[in-house]
Amino acid sequence: MANRIESPSSINTFKQCPRKYYYTYVEKLPRGSSIHLVRGNIAHSTLEYFYDIDISKYTNDDFEKNFHQTIQKLLFNQWGEYKEKLDALHLSNDKLRFYFEETMMMVINWTNHFIKEFTEELKNNPAALEEVFHKVSPVREMEYKSEEHKVRGFIDAIAYKNNEVHIIDYKTNKKPQIKDSIKLQLAIYCMMYKEKHGKMPDKVGVFFLRNNLQMLKTTPEMVTRAKEEIELIHAHTGITELKTDYQRNITPLCKWKTGQCEFYEVCKPHS
Ligand code: SF4
């Protein structure tokens, strides 16, 4: 059996619960949706489109107000684009309003951070708003693929700052904590970047949209860890597709107070 192409998400799924990996990537059962998933997609698209805006009519006096208005309009538009997916969740209007407002708060928080960075850069070139806007705009949603390690993934943003390369992922998580699964995701990005460009990015990190940007300096150990983890998964998923070879890992992530694993009904971990 050939190694399947993995991703940071599939690798972390396997590490959390091999049976969940099996349902998702081997049996390919239909995946459930959730407001967190849909809202995450909406927030990502909003930020992605932000960098495509035309700022030719912005001035030094009104750019701050315009950036704020623009991000709000973009979120409204994206919320509309996802209407079908939001409707399919059958949430009450109150709940939907709550999530909309929460997402608005996140993208405004992000915009405040962007404005700070933009204003800082503008000090070096006060007459060139558009030029500065392009300078601080990252490369977005770039697909990276390692032929050697059979893994791929989309990087939310690659920014170039003071001659450094920064890889950034956007997250809507409640806790602004670069936990192990996120460290592994970033390490895999680091490895794929190095394989493609022949050099490591300088930093990797996460913009927690409710909070702030957190960056880590990259190290060769990150790449080593990424390779080891990828090889461990291939060593398992590359030799068997038998359900019984994918053990259930029964933890509080199977069912919690307000939700459950999307495969809970088919898996029946507690019966
Ligand atoms: S319900 Fe629990 S054991 Fe079953 S697939 Fe989901 S996480 Fe794994």
Boltz pocket constraint, residues with backbone or C-beta under 6 A from the ligand:
constraints:
  - pocket:
      binder: B
      contacts: [[A, 17], [A, 19], [A, 20], [A, 23], [A, 247], [A, 248], [A, 249], [A, 250], [A, 251], [A, 253], [A, 254], [A, 261], [A, 262], [A, 263], [A, 264], [A, 267], [A, 268], [A, 269]]
      max_distance: 6.0
